[in-house]
C-alpha cells in the first residue's frame, strides 16, 4: 500500500470513528437520561483518565507546560468547555445528526473571525462560502420558522452557538500550533481544564442545564451506561482524533480537512440506523449546503490542491 493510500485509509477510519460522537451522546441522553452538562463533564474526565497513563509511559515530556502558555491553556480549556456543553445540549435538543451538522457551520464563522482577527482577505469565493454556511445553518436549525423559536428555542440557540464556539476553538487550535504546542499535550490539558470549567458551569446557580449540586455530578448509570460513556471518551475522541492526526503524516492537512467534511453525512446515516432519527427535506438540503461551504473554504485555502 502506498503512503498516500495509507493516509486516505487512516483518515477515513478516523473520521468514521469520530462521527460516532453524536450517536454515543444521544444514546446516553435518551436511554439513560444523563443530563447534558454531566455528560460533557464525564466525557472530559474520562478522556484525561484514558490519556494520562499513555503520556506517562510513552513520553512524559508531553505533560510539560511552558509558563508563558499558562493563560492560553486556561482560555483553551474554557472554550472547549463551552463547546462540549453546548454540543451536548444541542444533541439533547436536536438529535445527533442535526447537532453534528450545525457544529460544521463553524466553517463560515471561522472565515468571519479570521477576517476580523487575522485580517485575512475576504474574496468572492470565501464570501460565497460564508453565505452558504449561514444559510445552511438557518435551514438545518429551522431558525426560519417562527414556531420553532417557541417549540424548541434551546435547539436553535445551542445548535447555532455550537458552530460559533467551534469556530473559536478552531482558531485557538491554530494558535496552539503557532506556539508549537504538541497536539496530545494540548488535547490532555484542554480537556482537563475544560472539566474544571464544566464543573463550575454545573454548579452555577440558575444556569440553564446545570445540575446545581455536587451530589448530582455523579451520573446514576448502570454498568452498561458507564461502558458506553467510557467508549464515548476512548473511541470517537481519542482513537478518532489519533487516527485523523496520524493520517496527516501521509496526507496534506488540506486533504485531511476535506475528508473530514464526510463526518456530518456519516453521523446522519448512523443516527438513521441506530437512533431512528429523521431529517426533513429542508434540513437535508441545508446539510448539503453546509458541507459544500466547508468544501469551498478548504479549496479556497489551497487553490493548487
Secondary structure, 3 states (H helix, E strand, C coil): CCHHHHHHHHHHHHHHHHCCHHHHHHHHHHHHCCCHHHHHHHHHHHHHHHHHHHHHHHCHHHHCCCHHHHHHHHHHHHHHHHHHHHHHHHHHHHCHHHHHHHHCCHHHHHHHHHHHHCCCCCCHHHHHHHHHHHHHHHHHHCCCCHHHHHHCHHHHHHHHHHHHHHHHHHHHHHHHHHCCCCHHHHHHHHHHHHHHHHHHHHHCCCCCCCCCCHHHHCCCCCHHHHHHHHHHHHHHHHHHHHHHHHHCCCCCHHHHHHHHCCHHHHHHHHHHHHCCCCCCHHHHHHHHHHHHHHHHHHHHHCCCC
